[in-house]
Amino acid sequence: MVIQVEKIMAEHELHQRAEHEEQYSYGSAFCNGQYVPIQEASVPLMDAGFLHADAAYDVVTVSRGAFFRLDDHLDRMEASCQKFFLENPYSREEVREILTNLVKLTGLKDAYVWWAVTRGPLSSASRKNPVLQQNAMFAFVSPYFFQADDERRTNGLEILISKHYNRISEKAVDPTAKNFHWMDMKLGLYEARSQDKDWVVLTDGNGYLTEAAGANIFAIKNNEIYTPDSGCLEGITRRTVIELANELGVKTHITKVKEDELLEADEAFTSSSAGGVMPIQTVDEVVLPIAPTNENSLAAKLHDLYWTKRWDGWLATKINYDS
């Protein structure tokens, strides 16, 4: 059985919340240059991030009081902004300080940390020339959450390959820049839920997998891992999985992956900051041969190694809650 991460987070002393003001019990936010309780946060109505999805964002997580791969997330956010011609009004060190302060305000030892750079408020001049807009940054921290609970990750997700919705073309919106253009994935999730499935995977419309909703997808065949090379976010957790697989002596192929290869896989899993490695039980109601409960499950091994190494301090940036 895979490590029961949610149970450990709820019960282990190293995950217990630090002292915090009651107003930050639900989370904290940074908006309009101010720290506020998350329930008081707001975005200006005329901000192009709200009106036009004109923004880049990223998510880093905290567990046992430490950021995981914070510098990698900061790097990716900077790259996303560059691809979308956005400029963060705050320096890298200021962003690091803002995110750290937000976590400390909540006292959370396990947290979901989100921030975005938007194009900023629209004006008659900036509608004609977006270069004139003053870009803005917003951020929030909330309790950590999983895309799948302990039971689902132990037994494996039941997923659907969408039959009605394709991933937005990378020729339209660059998927390597983390963005707000989620309607394809949201509609795919409604399709999956209508069939009592846990999650959805989208294709490029030509029979090749791109990514799951908010997650990368992996197929395992003959103890080798296959994951799409295009049409998807270059996930930090995806990178982590590839490094962990290498540590286990397992070869990973970053390549074109046909939907049939997922249906015919020995195992499969998704990866995301919201949960780490999430094993899959069925694809389009096809039961995969090696279940996560099988002692030989590579997906389960990767799941456990991910959390074990994180909690041992691998690639961690500790937060000083007393300063």
Buried (B, 14 or more C-beta within 10 A) or exposed (E): EBBBBBEBBEEEEEBEBBEBEEEBBEBBBBBEEEBBBBEEBEBBEEBBBBBEBBBBBBBBBBBBBBBBBBEBBBBBBBBBBEBBEBEBBBEEEEBBEBBBBBBBBBBBBBBBBBBBBBBBBBEEEBEEEBEEBEBBBBBBBBBBEBBBBBEBBBBBBBBBBBEEBBBBEBEEBBBBBBBBBBEBBEBBBEBBEEEEBBBBBBBBEEEBBBBBBBBBBBBBBEBBBBBBEBBBBBBBBBBBBBEBBEEEEBEBEBEBBBBEBBBBBBBBBBBBBBBBBBBBBBBBEEEBEBBBBEEEBBBBBBBBBBBEBBBEEBBBBEBEBEE
